[in-house]
């Protein structure tokens, strides 16, 4: 028994030239996969009728459900609605609920409304209207020969609202052809090939309906076990022993058994233990603080951070000794340690993390090569520092430094046998 097959078509010249990054199809795929549906393809086409028609023909030939995003705005280049009218036939009609909604939006915002805005309420009579509570352009649901075609606005906030309110509930009501279950193990500190070698025997023992995928990122590797079958409860029972076996084998590098960022794993540790954190960031420029505060509730443990980019800021704001900077330099073990202990004392935190480095592309004249970063963690009466060397461009070096800093902190806490 096969799962429902889905294709996603995103529309817009801006996607093809790289002016806009397509986040819509990734989010849609996650939602559909959670329903037990297989996403076969994600296709991007420009604002050109023939390309859009050809894409729709091609995807309907292989998919049970096709979801389209983009091209539903009020401007002349938004041609998805007239194309779908031509494709499915019928005539335009005015949806009174949408029309009143559009009028209410412009009234609340005290903005003049043009005829082009009113035409947002015109929809093909061959579709079911999907109400857009977050904007003016409604979504549209078509059915032909047992297949479903859904058209949604390209604005992510609006698209997500219609998916959650209208599309996903309707898809849940349709007959489900099977189930898909995922389990994710997040590891950090070892490369993909080394991780794969350590668990090769477990991977080799997986039954045919369970697959293992390696998903590498900067400084991290996610392992995703996926099971497909007719019975969701049985899939959980089938996969869990393999998830646990892999986690046990890789326990020294496992960060989380959930598909979550490292910042969320740190939030869980700090919240559970009732401890607090302060940051002193130089080369990372506040990126670690940004990632930590992306997790709701971070204010419960994160006391604050100091971006002490210059030597003067290191001395004046967190108390790094000027002699330390003069003798050892800003990118050094001694400076990293004093940054950590200094911000820990200034903010009164249980633990502190510091980062100071040279990310490139140009050297600052010091003896340290480009890509060198020193980090330190202070807490529980000890200070631990580590030197890293990254070999990417400035942006990726910065991202790597943030990831490895959080990992250093996570392992510091793990070594205390408290997690």
Buried (B, 14 or more C-beta within 10 A) or exposed (E): EEBBBBBBBBBBBBBBEEEBEBEBBEBBBEBBBEBBBBBBBBBBBEBEEEBBBEBBEBBBEEBBBBBBBBBBBBEEEBBBBBBBBEBBEBEEBEBEEBBEBBBEBBEEEEEEBEEEBBBBBBBBEBBEBBBBEBBBBBBBBBEEEEBBBBBBBBBEEBBBBBBEBBBBEEBEEEEBBBBBBBBBBBBBBBEBEEBBEBBEEBBEEBEEEBEBEBEEEBBBBBBBBBBBBEEBEBBBEBBBEBBEBBBEBBEEBBBBBEBBBBBBBBBBBBBEBEBBBBBBBBBBBBBBBBBBBEBEEBEEBBBBBBBBBEBEBBBEBBBBBEEBBEEBBBBBBBBBBBBBBBBBBBBEBBBBBBBBBBBBEEEEEEEBEBBBBBBBBBBBEEBBBBBBEBEBEBEEBBBBBBBBBBBBBBBBBBEEEEB
